[in-house]
């Protein structure tokens, strides 16, 4: 009967590990969704700034363009973090 007991113990350990992984996946997914929602707000800002920069009738300064680029770079890093989290 020792083999059956070992097998039962293995099954319990596997079930526990499976449940923990499943929970971590759900939490990671929730975190990724929340981070993506925040990134969406940044995306709207970047799009608006890009439209202003592209509009020849709106005067833009080098400083404005530099700040828009910083926001864009931050958004790029956020997207990379989210993508990495989803592939882990």
CORTA-V117589 format. One record per pair of residues at least 4 apart in sequence whose C-alpha atoms are under 7 Angstrom apart, sorted by sequence separation. I is the first residue (numbers start at 1). J is the second residue. D is the distance in Angstrom with one decimal. If there is no record, write none. Layout:
i | j | d
I | J | D
I | J | D
This chain:
i | j | d
1 | 5 | 6.3
2 | 6 | 6.1
3 | 7 | 6.1
4 | 8 | 6.1
5 | 9 | 6.1
6 | 10 | 6.1
7 | 11 | 6.2
8 | 12 | 6.3
9 | 13 | 6.2
10 | 14 | 6.1
11 | 15 | 6.0
12 | 16 | 6.2
13 | 17 | 6.1
14 | 18 | 5.9
15 | 19 | 6.1
16 | 20 | 6.2
17 | 21 | 6.2
18 | 22 | 6.1
19 | 23 | 6.2
20 | 24 | 6.2
21 | 25 | 6.1
22 | 26 | 6.3
23 | 27 | 6.2
24 | 28 | 5.9
25 | 29 | 6.0
26 | 30 | 6.2
27 | 31 | 6.1
28 | 32 | 6.0
29 | 33 | 6.1
30 | 34 | 6.2
31 | 35 | 6.1
32 | 36 | 6.0
33 | 37 | 6.2
34 | 38 | 6.4
35 | 39 | 6.1
36 | 40 | 6.1
37 | 41 | 6.8
38 | 42 | 6.7
39 | 43 | 6.1
40 | 44 | 6.3
41 | 45 | 6.6
42 | 46 | 6.2
43 | 47 | 6.1
44 | 48 | 6.2
45 | 49 | 6.2
46 | 50 | 6.0
47 | 51 | 6.1
48 | 52 | 6.3
49 | 53 | 6.2
50 | 54 | 6.1
51 | 55 | 6.1
60 | 64 | 6.2
61 | 65 | 6.4
62 | 66 | 6.0
63 | 67 | 6.2
64 | 68 | 6.2
65 | 69 | 6.1
66 | 70 | 6.3
67 | 71 | 6.4
68 | 72 | 6.2
69 | 73 | 6.0
70 | 74 | 6.2
71 | 75 | 6.2
72 | 76 | 6.2
73 | 77 | 6.3
74 | 78 | 6.2
75 | 79 | 6.2
76 | 80 | 6.3
77 | 81 | 6.2
78 | 82 | 6.2
79 | 83 | 6.1
80 | 84 | 6.1
81 | 85 | 6.1
82 | 86 | 6.3
83 | 87 | 6.4
84 | 88 | 6.3
52 | 58 | 6.3
53 | 60 | 6.2
49 | 68 | 6.3
46 | 68 | 6.5
46 | 71 | 6.8
46 | 72 | 6.1
42 | 75 | 6.6
39 | 75 | 6.4
39 | 78 | 6.8
32 | 82 | 5.7
